[in-house]
Amino acid sequence: MLWKSCCGVFEGGGVRGIGHVGAACAMQEAGYQFTDLAGSSAGAIAAALLAAGYSCDELKKEMESLDYMKFKGKGLASHFGLPGKAFSIVFRLGIYNTVWLEGWVGEMLKEKGIYTFGDLRKKGRILKITASDLTDRRLLILPDDLKDFGLDPDLFSIARAVRMSVGIPVFFQPVRLRDKDGREHLIVDGGLLSNYPLWILDHQA
């Protein structure tokens, strides 16, 4: 089959993000292959795994066997119910942590030999992920805007970027980043400021 290249942008949508796999499969069956990808919130998961080289069949099998309750991670809310949730919201700014999710995405990427944005760039692939900086009240485009935090975009973990993008406020605890001046920033769900970032790949179209 002669593949036709295309860009893929995946929006947020919580559990509905599973539907992205079906959409990607339909595109693949129509003869299209994603070369440049972007995603926000749940869409960041699909975009990252497709960019790493997962086929639709591989993603289908993984999604069918995945225990989605694990996405909530472990924490006070899991052991102490309502009091634990209240404590987590007040002192950790969210009920559940996303450590497990980051680990799962990291393991999935590892299977394809991908860890950082630089690994994708070496393979000629583009991936953009959105996140929201609550501290500065602005949209972040990852990995590009990581330079503002004194970080090398090529060396940044894709799994960590996905974790930042899916951090629904209150439900999930934010990821904390310090900028060049040592000021702490709270990074949450990319869908908060741009749930369907079609414009990110405009220059690639």
Summary of the structure (lengths in Angstrom):
residues: 205
radius of gyration: 16.8
end to end distance: 22.0
largest distance: 57.5
contacts: 682
relative contact order: 0.18
helix: 51%
strand: 23%
